[in-house]
């Protein structure tokens, strides 16, 4: 289902200014941005928050679930990793990104499954994953693959939404995969604040680009206030988490 949705979105939404799909993030830390990136500030801040506590300079970095590539592009140019490989399930999205960001020499987009990464063992210092894993069918397989491709001492930076019981189960899955939890945070309020700010822009984008029959679905997918996912976040039934994990 998710593959069909993302393939359709990539084929129909080819606007190169639409480079982020995440919910956004607001806190007291002001990220310095180039003028061209300012319009995407809230989405970029979610990426920055996720990798804030690790050094990426001159490292080999992997993004699992890169979507439309805006986060990978910003991280590649801002933190100067030696190499950033961005993997996504949608071949159509990978084609778009490979075209849009072709001038960035340290950035590569490839098609792949988070549960069966087409990459060698112990080949990355950092793996990061932003608002993507809720789409995966087998979380233990994803965590096993992330662990496999990390070098000893490497880090997994993870952020996404879960209900409390699922998150407790996932903490156990982190440990079973071999990871050590270094830090964790509930950032639900920061994400809700961002969703409130982007509400009108997101609704306008959906009205402009989505067929009428799919607009409600896209609004729910996009966390627009009043839709089920937003209301679940607002009520606390679902929370948004950020974890920093290490491979000892």
Buried (B, 14 or more C-beta within 10 A) or exposed (E): EEEEBBBEBBEEBBEEEBBBBBBBBBBEEEBEBEEEBEBBBBBBBBBBBBBEEBEBEEBBBBBBBBBBBBBBBBBBBBBEBEBBBBBBBBBBBBBBBBEBBEEBEBBBBBBBBBBEBEBEEEBBBBBBBBBBBBBBEEBBBBBBBBBBBBBEEBBBBBBBBBEEEBBEEBBEBBEEBBBEEBEBEBBBBBBBBBBBBBBEEBBEBBEEBBEEEBBEBBBBBBBBBEBEBBEBBBEEEBBBBBBBBBBE
